[in-house]
């Protein structure tokens, strides 16, 4: 049996992918084999020695100590793309909120008092302060690509810059989307700028004072990616100086949440029933495949590795990416009289991951020999008795 600890409400449709015959899923497992979270902050919690995998039912993994888990040989899984449609739709809503000043207009209407006739008079007198613009024909720049096609379908002129664009991703882009070769080339002349990239050391404050200075003063910036992607102090300074028209964010902070030119939402990007189900299903499937077969898909810290089962007994090994380490593991197995029927070894940066199908279960001495190899961080044997 595998024990799985959940530290947030995880969609039942996702947890149903972990059959009760092999999995105990609970909110208080003391020695779990895996942890599944959404937004729970694992930086402040001790990760038990029993944990072999962590799954994030979403895209960002800022709430997980990824580097520490890598050092322990623990893959961290996420669900890239599973909530993309939910975020895309919210961004489109953000465009309309900003272009028609809907949030401020709603607050104005909710604050009116008097008879219906008095309300009518106040509405007619006050509505001029909320005159907006139509988005059709406006120019939007998209950093990333999730929103590009949808914005094009709404009649916007779309330009895109994606530092991580693959050949497959490029093929999915509408021919109407103009691709910029650099972020600086994207910015001039935009009415809207929307960022859709993961938060890394390279993308923190990707949109800062220099980038804002290249936008027209009539532009609006939208951030539905991660709080740190946009330098919000620089945004507020630009708004106050009249060098930026508006800011729409899914991440309220004190700098922006009451600013008259800002609209902040309570991190609603992936908050749809469909997105929560999709994320939970994807990460549960990945956790199950890893626990039962050792395969890795969509890990943020280990390479993708999948090997069809050749025997009932499988060895997996997470290690530092060192030369000759695979040979040392093979030598340790053969010295213990263990035959290897299939093997895959893939590296990613400083780490490597090996899968080997064996003709018998290694004895304790063989496993101790593998543990003693320099660079081995974690290994396990998966067999019918597991």
Secondary structure, DSSP 8 states (H G I E B T S, - for coil): -EEEEESS---HHHHTTS-TTTEEEES--SS-SEEEESS--GGGS---TT--EEEESSS--TTS-HHHHHHTT-EEE--TTTTHHHHHHHHHHHHHHHHTTHHHHHHHHHT--S-HHHHHHHHHHHGGGG-----TT-EEEEESSTTHHHHHHTT-EEEEE-TT--HHHHHHS-TTSEE-SSHHHHHTT-SEEEE-----TTTTTSB-HHHHHTS-TT-EEEE-S-GGGB-HHHHHHHHHTTS--EEEESB--TTTTT-TTEEE-BS-TT-SHHHHHHHHHHHHHHHHHHHHH--B-SBSSS--B----SSSEEEEEEEE--TTHHHHHHHHHHHTT--EEEEEEEEETTEEEEEEEESS---HHHHHHHHTSTTEEEEEEE-TT-
